[in-house]
Amino acid sequence: MFRFASPIYLYLLLLIPVLTAVYVMVQVKMRKQVKLFGDPDLMRYLMPDVSPMRRHVKFLLMMLALGLLAVVLARPQFGTRNEEVKRSGIEVAIAVDVSNSMLCQDVSPNRLEKSKMIVSKLVEQFDEDKMELVAFAGSAITLLPMTSDYVSAKMFLDQLNPATISMQGTNVAEAITRATAGFSKKTNVGRALILITDAEDNEPGAIEAAKQARKEGIQIFVLSVGTEQGGPIPMGDGSYKKDLSGNVVTTKLNEQIGKGIAQAGGGLYVHVDKTDLAQSLLEKEIEKMQKEDISQSMYSEYDEQFVAVALLLFIVLVIELCIMERQNHVYKKWKLF
């Protein structure tokens, strides 16, 4: 397979017809000027060493050199072989709770920001893994389908906030269902669902959804964010969320639900505190998972060919330099041009 690595330089070839047109115009003008001095045949007789043909040959060689230079800069290449590239890794779906209770500051800076920090560090450890990002509260949406584009993953992660989901609540069941739908159907790939939530005001059906995911070969890891003492929910204007009676609402971590989901999903339950222990435990568990080929692609390895063209360019330039516009008396009897 043949290609140019930098084909934009081939536009230099457009200079050849332009310069040729200019050269022809100059030659025509020169002939007219010669006629003003006298008969052209007489002028050639009086200037026997002048060789217009040599001038033409030198110009043609320069145009050839320009064309070869454009080809050299464009880097001609030939494909030498095709190889199959295999990438090994696991598929990871990350479902992040973005309900209002995740704004509680019982974990610094708050539950949601702490969750985002954990996910960001986890993504940095990914190499050949694929990931999916799901946000949920009262409902769930897929922000990023299963992909290896970690840059986009971090971009979507940074934008997570309670406004991402309009319906408030904590519907873990829908989050699990939504996330598991994004996995491939491959059976030889480790698949994990990382569920990050405080599990407060949980809708029913989470345990059943976790069991179903487990049947499909998906392990569920629950990162439980918050404390049992809990705290108030900031409203963003300096006040805290209140109930209908005007009392400040306190949100507390529901560890029982988190542990139940992790057990039903065949994974690990980790309580997120102010340390990095949760991060370390999760990374170790992910590393243990089965890693098989999850994607394949074909690529061609190309061999540079510009060296041969550059050598030809050098030869052309040397020939052009050796040709003088006046006839060489040594080779005059041969009358080449």
N, C-alpha and C positions, 0 to 999 in steps of 0.2 A: 504494500500500500504506500502510495506516494503522497506527500503533503508538504506545505510550506509552514514552518513554525511561526514566521512573522510576515504574513502575506501583504501587509500594508506597504512594505517597501517596494512591492511590484508596481506601485503607482509611479515610480521613477521611470518606468518604461515609456510613460506618456511624454517624457521629455524628448525622446528620440525623434518622433515625427515633427515635433515643434522645431528642434534644432536643425533637422534636415531641411525643413521649409526655409528657415533663415539662411542656411548655407546656400541653397539654390538661388535665393534672391540675391545674395552677395555675389555669387559667381556670374549671374546675369548682368549685374551692374558693372562688374569688372570687365566683362567682354565689351560692354558698351563704351567704357572708358578707353579700352585699348583701340577700338575703332576710331576714336577721336584723334589718336596719334597717327594713324595710317592704316595701311592694308594689313589685316591679321596675318596673312601668309608671310609678308615681309617682316613683320614684327617677330614671328617665330624664327625666321632665318637669322635675324639680328641677335636673338637671345636663344641660342641653341641649347643652353644648359637648363633653361626653365622647363619644368615638366608639370603641366596641369594635372596629368593623370596621377602623378605621385601625390599631389595635394588631395585629390579625390580619395585615393587609397588610404591616406592617413586619416582623413575624416571618417571613412567607413570603419576603420579600425578603432577610432575613438568611440564611435557609436556602439560598436560591438563590445568595447570595454565597459561602457556605461550600462549596457544590458546585462552583462555578466556581473557587474557590481550590484545591480538591483537584485539579481538572483542570489548572490552571496549573502546580502543583508537579509533577504527573506528566509534564509536557512532551509534549503531543500532537505527533506528527510525521507528515508524509506523505512517502512515498518518491517522489522525483522522477525518478530514472532508474537503470538498471542498467548497469554497466560491467564489462568483462572485464579482469581483472587477470592479467598475465603476469609470472612470475618467471623470471629467467634465472640459470643457474649450472651447476655440474657436480655429478656424483655421486662421492663419495670414500668408499672403504672403508678403514678403518685397522685393521690387524691387529697387535696388540702381543704380543710374546713375554713370557710370565710364568713361564718355567721358573726353577728355582733358580739357574742360572748368571747370571741377570739381576740377582741381588743383589750381584754382584761390584762392588767399589768402585774398580776401575781407572779408572772415569769417575765424577767427583763429582756428586752424593752416592753414587749407585750407578747401574748400567746401567738398571734399571727406572725409578727416579725421574727420571733424565735423559730417558728416553723419554717419560714422562708430561708432563714440562715442555714438551718439544717439541710434543707433540700438543695440549696446552692452549693454547699460543701460536698454533698453527695454527688451532685452532677459533675463536679470537678474531678471526682474519682473515676467517672465513667470513661471507658476507652473505646471499646467496640460494642457497647451495650446500646440497646434502643430504649427510649423512654416515652411515656405518655403523661400529659399533665391534665388533671381534672380538678375543677373547683366545685365545691358544693356547700349548700346551706339547707334551705327548705327544698331545693331541687339541685340538680347537678348538670354541669355542662362540660364538654371536652374542649379545653383551650388549645391543646396541641396534640394531634394524633401521634401514634407510635412513630418515632423518628430518631435519627442520630444527630439531628441538628441541635446541639447543646447551646449554641448562641441564642437561637430563638427561644429555647426552653427558659433560659435565664431572663430573657426579655419579658416573656409572659409572666414569669414568676415575680419579677419586680413590680408588675402592675396589679398584683392580687390585692384586693381589699373587699370589705363587706358590700360595696356597691357592685361588685362583679356579679352577684346573684341578687335579684330583686326580692325573691321570696325568702323570708327569714325562717330559721328553724335549723334542725340538724338531721337531715334525712340521710343517714349512713347507708341504708339499704339501697337507695337510688344511686348513691355514689359508687357503691361496689358494683352494681349492675352496669352502670355507665362505663366504669373503668375496665371491667372484664370484657366488655364488647370490643375493646380496642386491641386485644391481643390477637396474634396470628393463630392459625390452626395447627401450627407445627407441634409435634409431640416430643421432639428431642431438644427442646429449648427450655431452659429454666425461666419460669415466669413468676414475678412477684408483684404484689399490690401493696404499696406503702400507704397506709391510711393515717392521716394526721388530724386529730380532732380532740376536743375536750369532752365529746360525747354527751353534752348537756341537752336536755329537751329532745332526746333522740326519738325519732319515729319508729314504729314497730317494723319488724321484718329484717333487721340487720343480721341477726344470727343465721336465719334461713338463707339469706343472700351469701353470707360467708361460707356456709356449708356447700352451697351450689358451686361457688367459685373453686372450692377445694376439689370437688368432683371433676372439675375441668382442668385440674393440674396447676392451679394458681395458689401460691402461698400468700397469706395476708399477714403483714406486719403492721401492728398498731403502735403509733407513737402518740402517747397520751400527754397532752400539753396542759399544764395548769397545776394548781395545788388543791388539796382537800379543804383548806381554809377559804380559798377563793378570794374574790374581791369584787369591787363595783365595775360597771361597764362604762367607760368614758363615752361621751356623746360628741366630742370634738369641739365643743364650745366652752369647755371648762366645767361642765356639769356632768352628772352621772344619770344613767337610765333609772327611771322610777316606775313603780307599778301604779295601778289605778288609785291606790290609797295615798299616793305621794311618797311612799317609802323607797329608799334606794335599793335597787335590785342587786343581790349578790350572786355571782355565778361561781359554781364550784365544780371541780373535776369529778367526773363519774367514772371511776376506775373499773367498777364492776362490769359495765357494758364493754369497755375497751378490752378487758381481759377475756370476756366471753367471745367477742368477735375474733380475737387472735387465736383462741383455742379452737373455735369452729373452723377457722381458715387454715389451721395447721402451721401457723407461723409463730412469731414472737411478739410479746407485749413489752413495750419499753416505756417507762415513765420519764418524760422530759423534764429536767430540772435546770438549775442554773449552770451546771457543769456540762462537759462535752461527753459524758458517759454514754448518753443515748446515741450520739453520733458514732462512737467507736463500736458499740454493740451491733448497731444496724449494719455498718460496713463489714464487720466480720461475718454476719449471717448472710449477707448478699454474696460475699466472696465464696461461701461454701456451696452456693447453688450451681447446678449443672450448667456448663457452658459448652454449647455446640455451635456449629456453623449456622448463622442466622441470615446471612446474605451472601450473594455471589455476584461478581461482576467481571467483565472481560476488559483487558487493557492491552494496548499495543505498545511495544517498546520500539522506539524509532532510532535509526542510525543516521547521524549527521552526514550529509553529502557535500557541504559547502567547501570542503578542503579541495576537492577535485575541481570545482568551478573556480575557486580562488587561484589555483595553479594555472588554469587556462587563462584567467584574467591577467596574471603576471606575464605569461608568454605573449599575449596580444600586446600588452604595453611595451614590452621589450622590442617587439617587431616594429611597433609604431615609432619608437625612439630611434631605431636603426635606419629608418627610411627618411632620407632628406628630401626636401622639396626640389633640390637641384639634382640633375643626373650625376651619377658617380662615374668618373672617367675610367675606373678600373673595369666596370661592367658595361661600359658604353657600347661595346661591340655586340653585346647580347640584346640590347634594345628591349628590355623587359617592359618598361613603361617610362 
